[in-house]
């Protein structure tokens, strides 16, 4: 029995843990690009099953499902969920692009040096397929970054986070978040 590549869209909206637990909301950091997308629980486990880019069809279905999840989080006022979903969409774009640029998706060799980009002809069409998958995700990622409700939620979350940090509560909550994720920030 083979495992499905992409989980079917959820029957209902995904949970909104950050709305119920201020320690989750305040321990979240936006970071740069996709930072934290594969470590910040519980959102990683909620959203990851809907992310895939193996083929153009799978990428299109995944990007659409993630967009629906993003919109649902925005509608319910969950910035953390919306931003984590935006990061998965962005990661679909960047990972697909990496597979288009580097055979097998490996950018670095075992020695840590950047591997050469594909230079030979793409006879099998894999490179072109990953380029197209990247474009699909890019369109959805741009929609996320332009979404007005997302921008409003981001501003409100940023203001709340700054006020929380100034209050001195950040050290205790950071310790709680580290114990949930492991001291080094990786989930295990």
Beta strands, then each sheet from edge to edge (+ up, - down):
end
